[in-house]
Amino acid sequence: MNPLTLTRLTKIPVADWADPRDISYHLWKHQKKEDILGYSSEEDAEAIKDLNSKLIEFAAIIKGDKCLNTWGFGMDD
């Protein structure tokens, strides 16, 4: 899992993360798999910059006509 997602996922205000033990388990599970649990602030800023550029590309895809399905953009794309 991407460190941008991994560390921010537990901050979403939903019942899944209401109990601190759930957050601890989530982080423990990924640490056990040797996932990267966070970036330095410089790496974080660079990753966000890269993500933003991909989101700009994504917007062009959604508005385009090169979709796999006849009804438009979907999970298959």
C-alpha positions in Angstrom: 0.0 0.0 0.0 1.2 3.5 -0.8 2.5 5.4 2.2 0.3 8.4 1.2 -2.8 6.1 1.5 -1.6 4.0 4.4 -1.0 6.8 6.9 -4.0 8.8 5.9 -6.6 6.0 5.6 -7.0 5.7 9.4 -7.8 9.4 9.7 -11.1 9.0 7.8 -13.9 9.5 10.3 -15.7 6.2 10.0 -16.6 3.5 12.5 -13.8 1.3 11.2 -11.2 3.6 12.7 -13.1 4.7 15.8 -11.3 2.2 18.1 -7.5 3.0 18.4 -6.9 -0.8 18.6 -8.1 -1.0 15.0 -5.6 1.6 13.9 -2.8 -0.1 15.8 -3.7 -3.4 14.2 -3.8 -1.9 10.7 -0.4 -0.3 11.1 1.1 -3.5 12.8 -0.2 -5.6 9.9 1.5 -3.4 7.3 4.7 -3.1 9.3 4.8 -6.9 9.5 4.6 -7.0 5.7 7.5 -4.4 5.6 5.3 -1.8 3.9 6.7 1.7 4.1 4.6 3.4 6.8 5.5 7.0 6.0 7.6 9.3 4.0 9.9 12.1 5.2 8.3 15.5 4.6 10.3 16.0 1.4 9.3 12.6 0.1 5.7 13.3 1.1 5.7 16.6 -0.8 7.2 14.9 -3.9 4.7 12.0 -3.8 1.8 14.5 -3.5 3.2 16.5 -6.5 3.4 13.2 -8.5 -0.1 12.3 -7.5 -1.5 15.7 -8.5 0.1 15.3 -12.0 -1.5 11.9 -12.3 -4.9 13.3 -11.3 -4.6 15.9 -14.1 -4.0 13.1 -16.6 -6.9 11.1 -15.1 -9.3 14.0 -15.6 -8.4 14.0 -19.3 -9.1 10.3 -19.5 -12.5 10.7 -17.9 -13.5 13.4 -20.3 -12.1 11.5 -23.3 -13.8 9.0 -25.6 -11.3 6.2 -25.3 -13.1 4.1 -22.8 -13.4 0.3 -22.8 -17.1 0.3 -22.2 -19.7 1.9 -24.5 -21.3 3.8 -21.5 -18.1 5.5 -20.7 -15.4 5.4 -18.1 -15.6 2.6 -15.6 -13.7 0.3 -13.3 -12.2 -1.5 -16.4 -10.4 1.6 -17.5 
